[in-house]
Amino acid sequence: MGLVKNYNKILYKFSQLNIIEKIISINIILFVLPLIIYTFCFLFKIPNPNIYYYFELFPRLDNLLFRPWSLITYGFIHSGIGHLFWNMIMLYFFSNLFLNIFKEKDLTILYFLGIIVGGVFFVFSYSFFPVFLGVKSPLVGSSAGVISVVIYMCTYSPNSYIRIFFFNIKLIYLGIALIIFDLVQLPISNSGGHIAHLGGALIGFFAAYKIKNGDNFFNYFKNIRFLQENAKKDQNKKYYSPNLKEKNQKVVDRILDKINESGYDSLTNEEKNILNEASKD
């Protein structure tokens, strides 16, 4: 009885987390759990099972056809503590920037699209380019999903600044630096990982470009069942302003224009509060 009660408590606490915290928690749990299993196998002299085999993404189309779920599950497996740590740090930081302006549903869509598109880039690149002929190394890690969020913010709010160590840098320069790094690293190491990064970056750039040009990119995916909570209520209503009067919507539009020109940090506390309330509707 006590075990069931504790289990329900854990489920309740998990349900109270925001989407960033949920994704990070799942990634950490799926990293730690296999380590516990491997330790158990070691102590009882049981051959280590290859737990990751059915969840990694292999660079062959036939593997993908027989294991289509791996196009998503690979994004929740990490090769080491450093791999996990830096992905989660970047996801936490840039997802919070994202949620200052947009909704949790939109972040969920973007993150999973980044993982899927990154995986597709990986599989088709290894099937197309002769340099990868015979290479069978699988892909793991959430980097494609993370980079989609990073590049989205770098594209949507290019003039915003972030602080790296002792100096400030515009998001646009950070985004360019990340893309160049992935390109130059392709022939050096972890080619599959860098190809997946570029796929995630492309979907992040495309989504931000569409939003900035007045096309609600995320609405194309909101008929997915687990994102449908208020789909009917939101139909035919303006993006991020379902219950705002026309006057208030103009204020929100002005604030978004200011973010685009000067970055989120240029907003006053009052403007940040208005934007936060509008994003909750």
Disulfide bonds with the S-S distance in Angstrom:
none
